[in-house]
C-alpha cells in the first residue's frame, strides 16, 4: 500500500478527498476501484465461509463478526478517521483479539459479556490513537 502508486492514492483519498483531488488524484476512480476490490474479496470470503459450514443462511451468515472486525482493525493501529493503517497491523490485531477471546473463554467469562468487552477494546484503542495524534 505504501510502495505503489495505487496504494498511495488510496491512502490519500482515505485521508482527505479534497486534498487528494487537488493533488491530481482521480478520487471517483480510486473509490470505484476500492469498492470493486472490496466486493471481490467479500465474494471470495463468502465462498470460503459457505465451503466451511457447508450451507449459508442469508439472514444469519456472519452475524457477530462486525465487532470482531472493528476491534481487530482498531487494535492493529488503523486510524478510525482513515488514511493510515497497515495490513500487517490488522493481521496482528486480529490475532491479538482472538487470543483475548480465547483467554476469556478459558476463564469462563459469560458469552454475553464478549460484546461489551469488544466494545471496551475498541474504545481504548481509539482513545490511544487520539492521545498519540495529540502528542504529535
VOBA-1610 file (N, C-alpha, C; in pm, whole numbers, padded with zeros to 5 digits, always signed):
BEGIN
Unk+00081-00120+00000Unk+00000+00000+00000Unk+00086+00127+00000Unk+00197+00123+00069Unk+00279+00245+00076Unk+00386+00250-00032Unk+00398+00144-00114Unk+00504+00140-00214Unk+00455+00148-00357Unk+00324+00149-00376Unk+00272+00159-00512Unk+00193+00287-00528Unk+00179+00328-00652Unk+00104+00450-00681Unk-00042+00434-00638Unk-00101+00317-00668Unk-00240+00293-00630Unk-00257+00298-00478Unk-00166+00233-00406Unk-00174+00234-00260Unk-00165+00374-00201Unk-00075+00454-00254Unk-00061+00592-00205Unk-00186+00674-00237Unk-00245+00648-00353Unk-00369+00719-00388Unk-00483+00676-00297Unk-00488+00548-00262Unk-00593+00501-00171Unk-00578+00567-00035Unk-00454+00573+00016Unk-00430+00641+00143Unk-00469+00788+00133Unk-00436+00853+00024Unk-00467+00996+00007Unk-00618+01020+00007Unk-00691+00937-00067Unk-00836+00953-00073Unk-00897+00923+00063Unk-00845+00821+00132Unk-00897+00786+00264Unk-00869+00892+00368Unk-00759+00963+00352Unk-00722+01065+00449Unk-00800+01194+00427Unk-00800+01244+00303Unk-00868+01370+00274Unk-00898+01376+00125Unk-01024+01362+00090Unk-01064+01358-00051Unk-01034+01489-00123Unk-01058+01598-00056Unk-01036+01728-00120Unk-00888+01748-00152Unk-00802+01718-00057Unk-00658+01732-00081Unk-00612+01638-00192Unk-00665+01515-00191Unk-00627+01420-00296Unk-00671+01471-00433Unk-00791+01526-00441Unk-00841+01580-00568Unk-00752+01696-00615Unk-00714+01784-00522Unk-00628+01898-00557Unk-00488+01853-00597Unk-00445+01737-00547Unk-00313+01684-00583Unk-00315+01610-00716Unk-00432+01601-00778Unk-00440+01539-00910Unk-00486+01394-00909Unk-00534+01346-00796Unk-00582+01208-00788Unk-00726+01204-00837Unk-00758+01109-00921Unk-00896+01090-00966Unk-00971+01016-00856Unk-01034+01091-00767Unk-01096+01037-00646Unk-01206+00937-00679Unk-01291+00969-00774Unk-01402+00881-00808Unk-01352+00747-00861Unk-01248+00750-00942Unk-01191+00627-00998Unk-01132+00541-00887Unk-01060+00603-00795Unk-01000+00529-00683Unk-01109+00470-00595Unk-01214+00547-00566Unk-01323+00495-00483Unk-01391+00376-00552Unk-01418+00389-00680Unk-01481+00278-00753Unk-01392+00154-00753Unk-01264+00173-00773Unk-01171+00061-00774Unk-01167-00008-00638Unk-01166+00071-00531Unk-01164+00013-00396Unk-01294-00063-00369Unk-01408-00010-00414Unk-01535-00081-00396Unk-01535-00211-00476Unk-01479-00211-00596Unk-01472-00333-00676Unk-01384-00438-00608Unk-01268-00396-00562Unk-01177-00489-00492Unk-01244-00544-00366Unk-01311-00457-00291Unk-01381-00500-00170Unk-01491-00599-00202Unk-01567-00574-00306Unk-01673-00666-00347Unk-01619-00802-00386Unk-01509-00803-00462Unk-01447-00930-00500Unk-01398-01007-00378Unk-01334-00937-00285Unk-01285-01004-00165Unk-01399-01052-00076Unk-01509-00976-00070Unk-01626-01021+00007Unk-01687-01145-00056Unk-01695-01148-00188Unk-01747-01265-00257Unk-01659-01387-00231Unk-01529-01368-00237Unk-01436-01478-00210Unk-01449-01528-00067Unk-01457-01434+00030Unk-01470-01476+00169Unk-01605-01543+00194Unk-01711-01499+00127Unk-01840-01566+00138Unk-01834-01707+00083Unk-01761-01725-00027Unk-01743-01858-00084Unk-01666-01948+00013Unk-01561-01894+00076Unk-01485-01971+00174Unk-01572-02007+00294Unk-01653-01912+00341Unk-01741-01936+00455Unk-01842-02044+00422Unk-01901-02037+00304Unk-02000-02137+00264Unk-01936-02275+00251Unk-01813-02283+00203Unk-01747-02412+00190Unk-01710-02469+00327Unk-01687-02382+00422Unk-01651-02429+00557Unk-01771-02484+00632Unk-01886-02416+00625Unk-02003-02458+00702Unk-02100-02542+00620Unk-02070-02561+00492Unk-02149-02644+00400Unk-02289-02589+00370Unk-02322-02475+00420Unk-02451-02411+00390Unk-02445-02268+00441Unk-02530-02184+00386Unk-02534-02045+00430Unk-02679-02004+00449Unk-02710-01954+00566Unk-02841-01894+00591Unk-02821-01745+00574Unk-02880-01689+00472Unk-02854-01549+00436Unk-02887-01453+00550Unk-02984-01486+00631Unk-03025-01395+00738Unk-02925-01393+00854Unk-02850-01500+00872Unk-02764-01505+00989Unk-02616-01527+00957Unk-02580-01535+00833Unk-02440-01558+00797Unk-02354-01439+00837Unk-02255-01464+00917Unk-02162-01359+00955Unk-02208-01272+01070Unk-02321-01305+01132Unk-02366-01225+01246Unk-02265-01234+01359Unk-02237-01122+01419Unk-02145-01119+01531Unk-02001-01092+01494Unk-01968-01099+01367Unk-01830-01075+01326Unk-01797-00927+01312Unk-01899-00842+01311Unk-01875-00699+01290Unk-01788-00641+01399Unk-01823-00672+01525Unk-01745-00619+01637Unk-01602-00674+01634Unk-01588-00802+01598Unk-01454-00860+01591Unk-01368-00789+01488Unk-01427-00759+01374Unk-01352-00693+01267Unk-01311-00552+01309Unk-01406-00477+01363Unk-01375-00339+01404Unk-01270-00339+01514Unk-01284-00430+01612Unk-01185-00436+01720Unk-01048-00477+01667Unk-01044-00571+01574Unk-00915-00615+01518Unk-00846-00501+01444Unk-00923-00426+01367Unk-00867-00314+01291Unk-00819-00205+01387Unk-00899-00177+01491Unk-00860-00074+01587Unk-00735-00114+01665Unk-00729-00240+01708Unk-00611-00287+01780Unk-00488-00283+01689Unk-00508-00312+01561Unk-00397-00315+01466Unk-00341-00179+01432Unk-00404-00072+01478Unk-00348+00061+01459Unk-00403+00138+01341Unk-00504+00086+01273Unk-00564+00161+01162Unk-00643+00278+01219Unk-00623+00396+01161Unk-00691+00516+01210Unk-00840+00507+01177Unk-00923+00533+01274Unk-01067+00529+01251Unk-01113+00646+01164Unk-01028+00747+01150Unk-01062+00860+01066Unk-01016+00838+00922Unk-00941+00729+00898Unk-00897+00696+00762Unk-00759+00748+00731Unk-00703+00696+00622Unk-00576+00747+00571Unk-00452+00689+00634Unk-00466+00600+00732Unk-00347+00545+00798Unk-00378+00404+00846Unk-00286+00313+00820Unk-00303+00175+00863Unk-00221+00082+00777Unk-00200-00040+00827Unk-00123-00138+00753Unk-00191-00274+00764Unk-00174-00354+00662Unk-00234-00487+00661Unk-00175-00574+00770Unk-00044-00567+00791Unk+00019-00648+00894Unk-00033-00609+01032Unk-00061-00480+01052Unk-00117-00436+01179Unk-00256-00494+01202Unk-00336-00497+01096Unk-00470-00555+01106Unk-00460-00705+01135Unk-00368-00773+01069Unk-00348-00917+01095Unk-00309-00940+01240Unk-00213-00862+01290Unk-00171-00877+01429Unk-00283-00840+01526Unk-00363-00739+01489Unk-00478-00702+01572Unk-00579-00815+01580Unk-00605-00881+01465Unk-00698-00995+01465Unk-00643-01109+01550Unk-00513-01134+01540Unk-00450-01239+01619Unk-00462-01207+01768Unk-00432-01083+01806Unk-00442-01043+01947Unk-00586-01052+01996Unk-00681-01011+01913Unk-00822-01015+01953Unk-00867-01159+01975Unk-00826-01252+01889Unk-00862-01392+01906Unk-00798-01450+02031Unk-00675-01410+02061Unk-00610-01456+02184Unk-00688-01407+02305Unk-00731-01280+02302Unk-00811-01225+02412Unk-00941-01302+02426Unk-01009-01332+02314Unk-01134-01409+02319Unk-01111-01548+02376Unk-01001-01612+02338Unk-00971-01745+02390Unk-00944-01742+02540Unk-00874-01639+02586Unk-00848-01625+02729Unk-00979-01606+02804Unk-01069-01523+02749Unk-01199-01502+02814Unk-01280-01631+02818Unk-01272-01709+02711Unk-01345-01836+02707Unk-01290-01934+02811Unk-01157-01941+02821Unk-01096-02031+02918Unk-01122-01985+03061Unk-01142-01854+03081Unk-01170-01801+03214Unk-01318-01809+03250Unk-01397-01873+03164Unk-01542-01891+03186Unk-01617-01760+03201Unk-01576-01659+03126Unk-01648-01532+03123Unk-01777-01556+03043Unk-01892-01510+03094Unk-02018-01532+03021Unk-02012-01475+02879Unk-02072-01547+02784Unk-02061-01508+02643Unk-02130-01375+02614Unk-02232-01339+02693Unk-02300-01212+02666Unk-02211-01092+02699Unk-02103-01114+02773Unk-02010-01005+02804Unk-01906-00984+02694Unk-01895-01079+02601Unk-01794-01065+02495Unk-01815-00939+02411Unk-01941-00906+02379Unk-01969-00784+02304Unk-01929-00660+02380Unk-01956-00659+02511Unk-01918-00544+02593Unk-01767-00530+02601Unk-01698-00642+02613Unk-01552-00638+02619Unk-01495-00594+02485Unk-01554-00641+02374Unk-01511-00597+02241Unk-01529-00446+02227Unk-01641-00395+02270Unk-01666-00251+02266Unk-01566-00174+02349Unk-01534-00226+02465Unk-01435-00162+02552Unk-01297-00160+02486Unk-01261-00270+02419Unk-01133-00275+02348Unk-01129-00170+02238Unk-01239-00155+02165Unk-01246-00054+02058Unk-01230+00085+02116Unk-01301+00113+02224Unk-01293+00246+02286Unk-01151+00275+02332Unk-01086+00180+02397Unk-00949+00200+02444Unk-00854+00223+02326Unk-00870+00145+02220Unk-00782+00160+02103Unk-00800+00297+02038Unk-00924+00343+02025Unk-00950+00474+01965Unk-00897+00585+02054Unk-00916+00573+02185Unk-00863+00674+02277Unk-00711+00680+02272Unk-00646+00564+02261Unk-00500+00563+02250Unk-00454+00630+02121Unk-00530+00609+02011Unk-00496+00676+01885Unk-00509+00826+01900Unk-00615+00872+01967Unk-00634+01015+01985Unk-00523+01076+02069Unk-00480+01006+02173Unk-00371+01055+02257Unk-00242+01063+02175Unk-00215+00962+02092Unk-00095+00964+02008Unk-00099+01078+01907Unk-00218+01102+01849Unk-00230+01209+01749Unk-00211+01346+01812Unk-00258+01364+01934Unk-00242+01493+02001Unk-00098+01519+02044Unk-00024+01412+02073Unk+00114+01429+02117Unk+00209+01458+02001Unk+00164+01434+01877Unk+00250+01459+01760Unk+00248+01603+01720
//
